[in-house]
């Protein structure tokens, strides 16, 4: 057999083998779906620890906020000062008068951001009489020292470009929003519209919790989430 004939024969055998091994061609829509799923998986891996269910109990009234225990949040790497406060907390029962007084004190603190990711320790916020929303909220949570309180991260308004921090406090059978960055008095959580004070995660003595917004539409990548959630660029005037 001539060399050219041999090459032709081997080429035919190779093509026949490939045709036998090749599966039927998938629809274009299926290919696009697989590509989208891969991208989603990569996004999840890039977003840091994904929330996983926890097994500890909800605080009293937790069902009203539709909370679910979780073992991790996108903010964990930034919240060492919060964990220290929670670990040292000696829970007590605060009164409404005490909460109102602390709100006014925290509201009087100057608004200053020292770290766009991490809240300042409460002692520093108190000594400087200054802090941003996450630092003020942590100072308030620590000062309140109430087992029925939660440090919350979310959005003050649905369409806000940045996120916000405040304290949820359980008193008199109701949840109260303590936002001493923007307000001087507590407001009942059940009195605000659905597009205001939307929580992503909250943290308390028993553990961390996630809220419906994170289950339906988790915030994107950990860096952008942490930046917007704990480092606002500006604040609205108090209402």
Secondary structure, DSSP 8 states (H G I E B T S, - for coil): --HHHHHHHHHHHHHHHHHHH------HHHHHHHHHHHHHHHHHHHT-S---B--S---TTGGGGT-EEES--TTGGG-HHHHHHHHH---B---HHHHHHHHHHHHHSB---S-SSS---HHHHHHHTB--HHHHHHHHHHHH-BTTEEEEEEEEETT-SS-EEEEEEEETTEEEEE-TTT-SS-EEGGGS-TTEEEEEEEE-SS-EEE-HHHHHS--S-HHHHHHHHH--S------
